[in-house]
Every structure is written in structure tokens, then in C-alpha cells.
Amino acid sequence: MIDKEISAKVPVKEGRNAEELSAVILITYPETLEEAIKWCGEDPILTNAFANWRVTIQSGIRASLIAGKTAEQIQVEFKDAKMGVAKVGGKVDVQAAFIAKFKTSDPEKQAEMLSMLREAAQE
């Protein structure tokens, strides 16, 4: 078992705290998977690991949706996903990304983007 410092901060937020809040605490935890299994068992380790992985996958899904991808395209991208292995080889659909950005932009930015397209079409 090892002792590790863990810190957390709460940024300033109007109506909540006028200054940044922070704390550092000391936590003892296992150094190896075998030691962790003896310490708390397999089920808690797997439950926590998959809960964290789920958050990572959800983040990737959100990024793909923002890029304009469909559920089917996202499924293909994540079909071989493995915990702890970064997703590689992701390709950006530039047209879908542009359309997604256009749809989420304010009218002023949309007009600017349309102007850019018109200029590019004349070149």
C-alpha cells in the first residue's frame, strides 16, 4: 500500500464562493492489481473501472455527435474500443464538422461562414 496526496479545487463562482477553495488529503491505496483485489475485491474494481470507461466512451460519442456523425458511424468507430487504449485512426468528416459548426453558430457567425463559402466558390 502507498500513501498518495489527492487534491481538488473549487473555482470562484458568484453566489457560491468568493475565493478559490482547495484541499489536499492523504489516501492509502494499493500499488498493484493483485493488492487491490485483496484489499477490496474484484467486483468493486471492475464496477469502478467500467463506470469510468463509460464516461470516457460517452465523451467520445458527444465529440462525434458534435462533428455531425450518425449513431451508425459512431458505432463503427467504437466497435473495437478497449479500456485504456486511445482511439486511433479517427477521421474527421470536414463537411459534417462544418455543417455542425454552422448549425450551432449564432446568425452573425453563420453569415461569416456563408461569405467564406461564396469567396471560396469564386476562386
Phi, psi and omega in degrees: 000146178231156175260131180229142174276136175234130182240157176212149179232149173242112181293160178298135177215126181304134180085355180238300180213136184278342179226159178296135178254144178207157176209149174234128178234162180254126181237139176259129178210166185293154179265339183228163177297318180300317179294324179293320179297318177295324185288315184226354178096162182291317185302311179297324180294312179295317180301313181292317181299314181288330175297317179291322179294322178302317178297319178297315179296317179300322177298317178296321178296315179301315180299320179292320177297318179298326178284359176090014182278154178273166177301323181294317178296319181295320178301317179298317180299324186259007186299330181250021182299140177226140179301132177084000180245120181296142177290126181240160174077012178294133180252140179267126173275100187300318180297314179296320179296319179296315180296317179298317178296319179300313183297330183264002181271158175285164183304323179297314179293322178299317178298320178297317180294320177297321178298318178300318180294318179299317179297317180294325180292333182276345183287000000 
